[in-house]
Amino acid sequence: MNQREGDYVPIRDLENVQLGMFDKPLPCFGCGIGWFSLLLGFVFPLMWYFSAILYFGKYYNKDPRERSGLAACAIAVSI
């Protein structure tokens, strides 16, 4: 804090501005859409197709943490 002016200084890494993006937990109880769809796909197999479409549509570019779960669903569809 700049005590003379009373301004606050933002705390973040100026070199890597995406660090704050991954502070939020993943959706679907924190495990991500892909892994949640993989587990739910054993009961409702259409969820695997939905996740495979998301995988091939490069949904994981929004959040790279989703890539492994969506890829697992794409593999489940192919088997």
Buried (B, 14 or more C-beta within 10 A) or exposed (E): EEEEEEEEEEEEEEEEEEEEEEEEEBEBEEBBBBBBBBBBBEEEEEBBBBBBBBBEEEBBEEBEBBBEBBBBBBEBBEE
